[in-house]
Amino acid sequence: SSELTQDPAVSVALGQTVTITCQGDSLRSYFPSWYQQKPGQAPVLVIFGGNNRPAGIPDRFSDSNSGDTASLTITGAQAEDEAVYYCNSRDSTYYHVVFGGGTKLTVL
Amino acid sequence: EMQLLESGGGLVQPGGSLRLSCAASGSTFSSYAMAWVRQAPGKGLEWVSGIRAGGGSTYYADSVKGRFTISRDNSKDTLYLQMSSLRAEDTAVYYCAQGDAIFDIWGQGTVVTVSS
């Protein structure tokens, strides 16, 4: 099965822009989705299907994809954006799903 | 919008069995593929299993294949996960989620602890 690789931790100054990356072979074929998870809470979908945001997700969240790498960008990070972010996609079988290991975002 | 509520978690001994349920409300449950995703203590998310809207197709992670069975009762708007031959490494919060790869609705999770 495929794997998705994320940096374990990233930090950003309040109001600045940060990018979180996700790398894996499956991303050459399938768009990733991105999830935000705060301590003690269930994950929340923030981006899916090629830079689409669910209702209620601020437009400071965006993503881009190139080859085997996807990037989640937060433009003007806010204190409430501090969380762990996970990417996921279908794997090479199409019917299975793989998650990245997660990136802990700290807003300074 | 669909709401999901898991139940059935608890403490079970290694080798034991447990059945999780996920009750859906607020939307047409039978129209959506569903999945179970788990999170071991202090770890990341792991897709466990998925099922198509009609229930005719099911999929499993290699780590649970042959031990876990996903099913659904569309007349009861409920998703299930039957877990058997449980191991310590199955200890996790188990979430049900709407979707087959894009999970746009999640339950609050139910805790499964496998320990003697």
Contacts between the chains, C-beta under 8 A, distances in Angstrom:
chain1	res1	chain2	res2	distance
A	1	B	62	6.9
A	30	B	101	7.5
A	33	B	101	7.3
A	33	B	102	4.9
A	33	B	103	7.2
A	35	B	45	7.4
A	35	B	103	7.4
A	37	B	45	7.8
A	42	B	95	5.9
A	42	B	106	4.1
A	42	B	107	6.7
A	42	B	108	5.7
A	42	B	109	5.9
A	43	B	37	8.0
A	43	B	45	6.6
A	43	B	95	7.5
A	43	B	103	7.4
A	43	B	106	5.7
A	44	B	106	7.4
A	45	B	102	7.0
A	45	B	103	6.3
A	45	B	104	4.8
A	48	B	102	4.6
A	48	B	104	7.2
A	49	B	102	6.6
A	54	B	104	6.0
A	84	B	44	7.9
A	86	B	44	6.5
A	86	B	45	5.4
A	88	B	45	7.4
A	88	B	47	7.3
A	88	B	101	7.2
A	88	B	103	7.7
A	89	B	101	6.8
A	90	B	101	4.9
A	95	B	50	7.4
A	95	B	57	7.8
A	95	B	59	4.8
A	96	B	47	7.0
A	96	B	50	8.0
A	96	B	59	5.9
A	96	B	61	6.9
A	97	B	35	7.2
A	97	B	47	4.0
A	97	B	50	6.8
A	97	B	100	7.7
A	97	B	101	5.2
A	98	B	47	6.8
A	99	B	37	7.8
A	99	B	44	6.2
A	99	B	45	4.5
A	99	B	46	6.5
A	99	B	47	6.3
A	100	B	44	7.4
A	101	B	44	4.9
A	102	B	44	4.4
A	102	B	45	7.2
